[in-house]
């Protein structure tokens, strides 16, 4: 599991999975219903993006998004 703590890390996670699957940005964009340009910007650390579109890209790459409480020392 990859822990994401920034927009840049979120984009890097998409790129890593896309590369792992041997897919082009265009192929993932078509599957997700987003533009290749949008995907390129997100993969390159765009500071703001539509979370719904990010979820669509994750779905296209068979990725789950999990939100969980951080472990604390207490």
Secondary structure by P-SEA (a helix, b strand, c coil): ccccccaaaaaaaaaaaaaaacccaaaaaaaacccaaaaaaaaaccccccaaaaaaaaaaabbbbbbbbccccc
